[in-house]
Amino acid sequence: MMNFIKLALIGLALGSTASIADECTAPTVPTLPDGATASMEQMLKGQEAVKAYQTVNTEYRTCLEPKITTAEDAAAGDSPGPELQETLKQLNEEYNASVSKEEELADKFNKERSAYMDANND
């Protein structure tokens, strides 16, 4: 029975890259306004886009988490195999990339906000 459970976990964790992408889709990073030339309305829309991206990106990571846990559990078994190790590596890279993109977007928005404040500091 235990071997059956391990095989089932490995089967779940070894889902193809395409099925991972189908089930958990990374959001598209929004384009931000140029703070030096943007209007207040454009900056507010940019801020809304950042917040919406953060929400969807959190949902994306929440989708990845059970897949990572399943792959980690299966990889802890007696003979995880290279395919399982690669799947786990890919899932972790996708998760970490989503965090990095979110941080980069927040940094970029803060720079554009500063540029807006500088350009409109009358």
Buried (B, 14 or more C-beta within 10 A) or exposed (E): EEEEEBEEBBEBBBBEEEEBEEEBEBBEBBEBBBBEEBEEEBBEBBBEBBEEBBEBBEEBBEBBEEBBEBBBBBBEBEEBEEEBEEBBEEBBEBBEEBEEBBEEBEEBBEEBBEBBEEEEEE
